[in-house]
Amino acid sequence: MAKSASKNAKVKDLKASAEAKNWTKVIKAVRSPKTGAYTFKESIVHKDLVKEFLSAK
C-alpha cells in the first residue's frame, strides 16, 4: 500500500506551483559583433519583466 501525502504537504505544493506559474523561461537571439553569428541568451524571469529583458541590449 502506498503512503498518502499529508494535508500540509498538499497545501505547500499548491502554493509552490501557483508561485512557479509566475516565472517564464525567455530565450533571446543575440548577434555577435565580431563574427556575425547568433548566440542565445537564456534566462528565467518573472512574467512581468519579460518585455524589459527582451528590450535590454
N, C-alpha and C positions, 0 to 999 in steps of 0.2 A: 504494500500500500504506500502510495506517495504521500509525503507530508504536504499539508496545505499551508499556504503563506498566511502569516498573521495579518490581522486587520491593519495594524500600524504600518507594516511593510507596504501594503497595497496603497495606502494613503500617501506615503512618502514617494512611491513610484509615480503616482498620478501627478503630484506636484512637480517632480523632476521632468516628466515627459511634457507637461504643459510649459515649463520654462525652456526646454530644449527646442520647442517649436518656434521660438523667437529668434533662433540663430540660423544663418544661411551660409553655405559654402559658396564663395564667389571666385571665379577664375577669370583673370584679365590677361589678354594678349598684349605683350609689350615688345616693341621693336627695338633691337639693339642698334645704337648709332654707329658702331664700328663695322659690324658685318651685315647688317640689314636683316638678319634672321629674327624670327619671332621666338620669344621665350614666354613662359606662362607663369604668372604670379598668382598663387592660391592663398586664400585666407578665409577664416571663418569669422564673420562679422554679424552684429546684431541687425535684424531686418530693417531697422530704422536708419542704419548707416550705410546701406548698400550703395546708394547714389553717390555719397561722399567718397567711398572707396573707389568707385569706378571713375569719378571725375578727377581724382588726385593723380598727379604725374609723378 
